[in-house]
């Protein structure tokens, strides 16, 4: 267990919110939603994981994303960026995946830090890191009635968050790397892992084959 011996820069969390908001806004544009739909999907994608983390697992007062206006600014910025590039959407399909991959590691690391601030054990901190990373995408998929990517066999997805959360814990607690450095290493490692999974099509397999 760790008792608040470090604090990550807020810009890591806000950056993750922005990146996830971009993915939600891009999806809304692909679905031909209006401005309301675009903002709602960007908001859910950007802060959904943090809301699950703070509202269900940690419960230490109002969720951070609701008590600090910078998160809403990040969501609005994500909407604007996605809208500016909407005419190039066909060329942004790959960018959608890479942006999602970068935000994944950021949110996993922030989730671990928040869990440590709440004095939760290592196993819980890693789990919360993974939930924080996956929560926004899960809520986004549910809202647009897609089968959540989290549940489907396919390109390795959750393992990237697990890698970031576990590596961050390992570096900070056991190797005693400074928290900021450990965060960047963990985020970079998760990003590289996810990019490799995309480029080389690394996939998980279903437990049982589909019947015809």
N, C-alpha and C positions, 0 to 999 in steps of 0.2 A: 504493500500500500504506500502511496505517496501523499504527503500532506501539504500540497500547495507550495512546493519548493521552486516552482518555475511558473512563468506566465508567457504564453506565446503572444507575439504581436497581433493586435486585432486585425491588421490588414490581411492576414492569412485567412481568417474566417470570412471577412467581408469579400475577399477575392473569390473564395469558394461560392459564396452566395451569388456574386455577379456571374460567374461561369455557369452555374446551374440555372440561373435565370435566363441566360442566353439560350441554353438548350430547350427550356420550356417555351420560350418565345418563338424559337425556330420551329418547334413542333406545331405551335398554334398557327404559324404562317403556312406550313405545309398542309394543315387541315383546313385552311381558308376561314379561320375564325376572325371575329371582329376585334376591336380594341379591348373590349371587356374580357373576351376569352383569352387574348394574348397576355393581358396583365395577370389574370388569375393563374394561368398555367405557369407564367414566369415566377409568380409569387410562391406558388406551391412547390415548384421545382427548387427555387432558391432557398427557402427557409423551412421546407417540409421536414427534412431530416433533423434540423435543430429543434423544431417544435416537438417532434416525437421524443427526442433526447431529453429536452428540458421539461416537457409536460408530463411524460410518462415515467421515464427512468430516474431522473434526478430530482425533479420537483422541489427546486430550491427558490421558489418565487416565480415571478413572471418570466416567460421565455426571453432569452437574451435578444432574440431577433425582434421582439415586440417592445422592448424597453430601450432600444438604441436606434435612433432614426437613420443611422448610416446604412443599416441593412435594407431599409426601404429605398434609400437612394441607390444602392447597388442593384436592386431589382429593377427600378426605373431605368437605370443606365443599361442594364441587360436588354430591356425592351427596346430602347432606342437603338442600340448597336444592331440587334437582330433586324429591326425594321429598316435601317439604313442599307443593310445588305440583302434585303428580301428579293431583289431582282436577280441576285446571283445565287439563288437557293440551290439550284441543281448542282452548282459547283461547290456548295458548302456541305454536301452530305458527309464527306470524309472529315471536314472540319468539325462537324457536329460530334462525331465520335471522339476526336482528339480533345476537344474542349471538355467533354464529359469525363474523359480519362484524367485530365489535369484536376478538375474539380473533385474527383473521387478521392484522390490522395489528400487534398487539403482538408476535406470534411472529416475524413477518417482520423487524421491527426488531431484536429480540433476536438472531435468527440472524445478522444482519449484524454486530452488535457482537461476538458470539463469534468470528466469522470474522476480524475485525480483530484481536482479541486473539491469535489464532493466527498473525497476520502473513500472512494470505492476501491475494492481490491483489483489486482491486475487483470484477472480473468473477466471481470465485469467491465473494466475500462476498455479492453480490446473489443468485447461484444458491442459496447455502446459506440465505439469508433466505427465499427462496421455498419451498425444501424443508422448512424448519422449520415454515413456516406450513401447508403442505399435508400433511405427513407424518402427523400424528395423525388427520386426517379420512380419509386414504387407508387407514391400518391399520384404523380403525373400520369402514369400509365393507367391507373384505375379510373381517373377522371375522364380520360379519352377512350375508355373501354377497350384498351389493349391488354392482352395477356401480359402481366408484368415480366420484364426481361429478367428480373431477379429469379423467377420460378422456372424459366424455360431452359432446357439443355441448349448449349450454344457456346459462343465465344466466352472465355473465362472472364468473369465480371466481378463477382463478389470476392474472388481470391485477391484481386488488386487491392481492395479495401482492407482485407485481412492482412495482406503483406505490409501495407502502410502502417496500420495500427500496431501490429506485432513488432515491426522493425523499430518504430518510434519508441515503444516501451523498452525494447532490448537496449537501444542506444542510450536512452536517458537513465534508466535504472541500473543497468548492469555494466555498461561500458563507460558511463558517466560523461557522455558527450553533451556539450551545452544544448539546451532545449531547442534553440533556434536552428542550430546546425543540424541537429537530429531531425527536426521537422522537415527541412529542405531535402535531406538525404532520403527520408521516408517518402515524401511526396514525389521526388524524382524517380525513386525506385518503382513506386506504384505506376507512375506515368509510363515508364519504359516497359514495364511488364504488360500493361494494357495495350500499348502501341504494338508490341511484339505479338500479342494475341490477335490483334486486328490484322496485322500485315501477314502473319503466317497461319491465320485462321485456326488458332489453338481452340479446341472445343471440348466441352464436357459431353458425356453420352447419357442418354436416358437409362434409368434402371431396368426398364423392360421395353422391348421393341413394340412399335405401334402395330396393331392388327389391321389387316386390310378389310 
